């Protein structure tokens, strides 16, 4: 009986930890968690496309909690820039890379 209680306690602890990360009554935390995983995959694929297209820029999530992006300029010492500061041509490259990455998802 003691072993069963200990096994159940370990399972409860695991589920409780998972709930603290992604659980909420409305499902918002899980939705954001799932969107974050998808965005990470999209950024990875877009960076592969950017490397093939130009090789200068890399996309990066601004923080692990949010769903916004920034751009690393590898020709300027990996300076992190907001996507709003991109020129028209730079925006086109990033948009094209994201579109191609979406088609690969």
MODELLER restraints for C-alpha pairs under 7 A, 6 or more apart:
rsr = mdl.restraints
at = mdl.atoms
rsr.add(forms.Gaussian(group=physical.xy_distance, feature=features.Distance(at['CA:22:A'], at['CA:29:A']), mean=4.91, stdev=0.5))
rsr.add(forms.Gaussian(group=physical.xy_distance, feature=features.Distance(at['CA:22:A'], at['CA:30:A']), mean=4.56, stdev=0.5))
rsr.add(forms.Gaussian(group=physical.xy_distance, feature=features.Distance(at['CA:22:A'], at['CA:33:A']), mean=6.52, stdev=0.5))
rsr.add(forms.Gaussian(group=physical.xy_distance, feature=features.Distance(at['CA:23:A'], at['CA:29:A']), mean=5.97, stdev=0.5))
rsr.add(forms.Gaussian(group=physical.xy_distance, feature=features.Distance(at['CA:23:A'], at['CA:30:A']), mean=6.07, stdev=0.5))
rsr.add(forms.Gaussian(group=physical.xy_distance, feature=features.Distance(at['CA:36:A'], at['CA:67:A']), mean=6.48, stdev=0.5))
rsr.add(forms.Gaussian(group=physical.xy_distance, feature=features.Distance(at['CA:42:A'], at['CA:101:A']), mean=6.00, stdev=0.5))
rsr.add(forms.Gaussian(group=physical.xy_distance, feature=features.Distance(at['CA:42:A'], at['CA:102:A']), mean=6.60, stdev=0.5))
rsr.add(forms.Gaussian(group=physical.xy_distance, feature=features.Distance(at['CA:43:A'], at['CA:59:A']), mean=6.14, stdev=0.5))
rsr.add(forms.Gaussian(group=physical.xy_distance, feature=features.Distance(at['CA:43:A'], at['CA:60:A']), mean=6.84, stdev=0.5))
rsr.add(forms.Gaussian(group=physical.xy_distance, feature=features.Distance(at['CA:45:A'], at['CA:101:A']), mean=5.06, stdev=0.5))
rsr.add(forms.Gaussian(group=physical.xy_distance, feature=features.Distance(at['CA:46:A'], at['CA:97:A']), mean=4.99, stdev=0.5))
rsr.add(forms.Gaussian(group=physical.xy_distance, feature=features.Distance(at['CA:46:A'], at['CA:98:A']), mean=5.10, stdev=0.5))
rsr.add(forms.Gaussian(group=physical.xy_distance, feature=features.Distance(at['CA:46:A'], at['CA:101:A']), mean=4.90, stdev=0.5))
rsr.add(forms.Gaussian(group=physical.xy_distance, feature=features.Distance(at['CA:47:A'], at['CA:58:A']), mean=5.50, stdev=0.5))
rsr.add(forms.Gaussian(group=physical.xy_distance, feature=features.Distance(at['CA:47:A'], at['CA:59:A']), mean=6.17, stdev=0.5))
rsr.add(forms.Gaussian(group=physical.xy_distance, feature=features.Distance(at['CA:49:A'], at['CA:97:A']), mean=5.22, stdev=0.5))
rsr.add(forms.Gaussian(group=physical.xy_distance, feature=features.Distance(at['CA:50:A'], at['CA:57:A']), mean=6.54, stdev=0.5))
rsr.add(forms.Gaussian(group=physical.xy_distance, feature=features.Distance(at['CA:50:A'], at['CA:58:A']), mean=6.83, stdev=0.5))
rsr.add(forms.Gaussian(group=physical.xy_distance, feature=features.Distance(at['CA:50:A'], at['CA:97:A']), mean=5.65, stdev=0.5))
rsr.add(forms.Gaussian(group=physical.xy_distance, feature=features.Distance(at['CA:56:A'], at['CA:73:A']), mean=6.03, stdev=0.5))
rsr.add(forms.Gaussian(group=physical.xy_distance, feature=features.Distance(at['CA:56:A'], at['CA:74:A']), mean=5.35, stdev=0.5))
rsr.add(forms.Gaussian(group=physical.xy_distance, feature=features.Distance(at['CA:56:A'], at['CA:75:A']), mean=6.00, stdev=0.5))
rsr.add(forms.Gaussian(group=physical.xy_distance, feature=features.Distance(at['CA:57:A'], at['CA:71:A']), mean=6.43, stdev=0.5))
rsr.add(forms.Gaussian(group=physical.xy_distance, feature=features.Distance(at['CA:57:A'], at['CA:72:A']), mean=5.57, stdev=0.5))
rsr.add(forms.Gaussian(group=physical.xy_distance, feature=features.Distance(at['CA:57:A'], at['CA:73:A']), mean=4.92, stdev=0.5))
rsr.add(forms.Gaussian(group=physical.xy_distance, feature=features.Distance(at['CA:57:A'], at['CA:74:A']), mean=5.97, stdev=0.5))
rsr.add(forms.Gaussian(group=physical.xy_distance, feature=features.Distance(at['CA:58:A'], at['CA:71:A']), mean=5.63, stdev=0.5))
rsr.add(forms.Gaussian(group=physical.xy_distance, feature=features.Distance(at['CA:58:A'], at['CA:72:A']), mean=5.00, stdev=0.5))
rsr.add(forms.Gaussian(group=physical.xy_distance, feature=features.Distance(at['CA:58:A'], at['CA:73:A']), mean=6.75, stdev=0.5))
rsr.add(forms.Gaussian(group=physical.xy_distance, feature=features.Distance(at['CA:59:A'], at['CA:69:A']), mean=6.64, stdev=0.5))
rsr.add(forms.Gaussian(group=physical.xy_distance, feature=features.Distance(at['CA:59:A'], at['CA:70:A']), mean=5.90, stdev=0.5))
rsr.add(forms.Gaussian(group=physical.xy_distance, feature=features.Distance(at['CA:59:A'], at['CA:71:A']), mean=4.67, stdev=0.5))
rsr.add(forms.Gaussian(group=physical.xy_distance, feature=features.Distance(at['CA:59:A'], at['CA:72:A']), mean=6.17, stdev=0.5))
rsr.add(forms.Gaussian(group=physical.xy_distance, feature=features.Distance(at['CA:60:A'], at['CA:69:A']), mean=5.57, stdev=0.5))
rsr.add(forms.Gaussian(group=physical.xy_distance, feature=features.Distance(at['CA:60:A'], at['CA:70:A']), mean=5.30, stdev=0.5))
rsr.add(forms.Gaussian(group=physical.xy_distance, feature=features.Distance(at['CA:60:A'], at['CA:71:A']), mean=6.04, stdev=0.5))
rsr.add(forms.Gaussian(group=physical.xy_distance, feature=features.Distance(at['CA:61:A'], at['CA:67:A']), mean=6.86, stdev=0.5))
rsr.add(forms.Gaussian(group=physical.xy_distance, feature=features.Distance(at['CA:61:A'], at['CA:68:A']), mean=5.89, stdev=0.5))
rsr.add(forms.Gaussian(group=physical.xy_distance, feature=features.Distance(at['CA:61:A'], at['CA:69:A']), mean=4.47, stdev=0.5))
rsr.add(forms.Gaussian(group=physical.xy_distance, feature=features.Distance(at['CA:61:A'], at['CA:70:A']), mean=6.12, stdev=0.5))
rsr.add(forms.Gaussian(group=physical.xy_distance, feature=features.Distance(at['CA:62:A'], at['CA:68:A']), mean=5.76, stdev=0.5))
rsr.add(forms.Gaussian(group=physical.xy_distance, feature=features.Distance(at['CA:62:A'], at['CA:69:A']), mean=5.24, stdev=0.5))
rsr.add(forms.Gaussian(group=physical.xy_distance, feature=features.Distance(at['CA:62:A'], at['CA:70:A']), mean=5.80, stdev=0.5))
rsr.add(forms.Gaussian(group=physical.xy_distance, feature=features.Distance(at['CA:69:A'], at['CA:83:A']), mean=6.94, stdev=0.5))
rsr.add(forms.Gaussian(group=physical.xy_distance, feature=features.Distance(at['CA:70:A'], at['CA:80:A']), mean=6.55, stdev=0.5))
rsr.add(forms.Gaussian(group=physical.xy_distance, feature=features.Distance(at['CA:70:A'], at['CA:81:A']), mean=5.71, stdev=0.5))
rsr.add(forms.Gaussian(group=physical.xy_distance, feature=features.Distance(at['CA:70:A'], at['CA:82:A']), mean=4.84, stdev=0.5))
rsr.add(forms.Gaussian(group=physical.xy_distance, feature=features.Distance(at['CA:70:A'], at['CA:83:A']), mean=5.43, stdev=0.5))
rsr.add(forms.Gaussian(group=physical.xy_distance, feature=features.Distance(at['CA:71:A'], at['CA:80:A']), mean=5.65, stdev=0.5))
rsr.add(forms.Gaussian(group=physical.xy_distance, feature=features.Distance(at['CA:71:A'], at['CA:81:A']), mean=5.13, stdev=0.5))
rsr.add(forms.Gaussian(group=physical.xy_distance, feature=features.Distance(at['CA:71:A'], at['CA:82:A']), mean=6.22, stdev=0.5))
rsr.add(forms.Gaussian(group=physical.xy_distance, feature=features.Distance(at['CA:71:A'], at['CA:83:A']), mean=6.14, stdev=0.5))
rsr.add(forms.Gaussian(group=physical.xy_distance, feature=features.Distance(at['CA:72:A'], at['CA:78:A']), mean=5.21, stdev=0.5))
rsr.add(forms.Gaussian(group=physical.xy_distance, feature=features.Distance(at['CA:72:A'], at['CA:79:A']), mean=5.51, stdev=0.5))
rsr.add(forms.Gaussian(group=physical.xy_distance, feature=features.Distance(at['CA:72:A'], at['CA:80:A']), mean=4.53, stdev=0.5))
rsr.add(forms.Gaussian(group=physical.xy_distance, feature=features.Distance(at['CA:72:A'], at['CA:81:A']), mean=6.21, stdev=0.5))
rsr.add(forms.Gaussian(group=physical.xy_distance, feature=features.Distance(at['CA:73:A'], at['CA:79:A']), mean=5.34, stdev=0.5))
rsr.add(forms.Gaussian(group=physical.xy_distance, feature=features.Distance(at['CA:73:A'], at['CA:80:A']), mean=6.50, stdev=0.5))
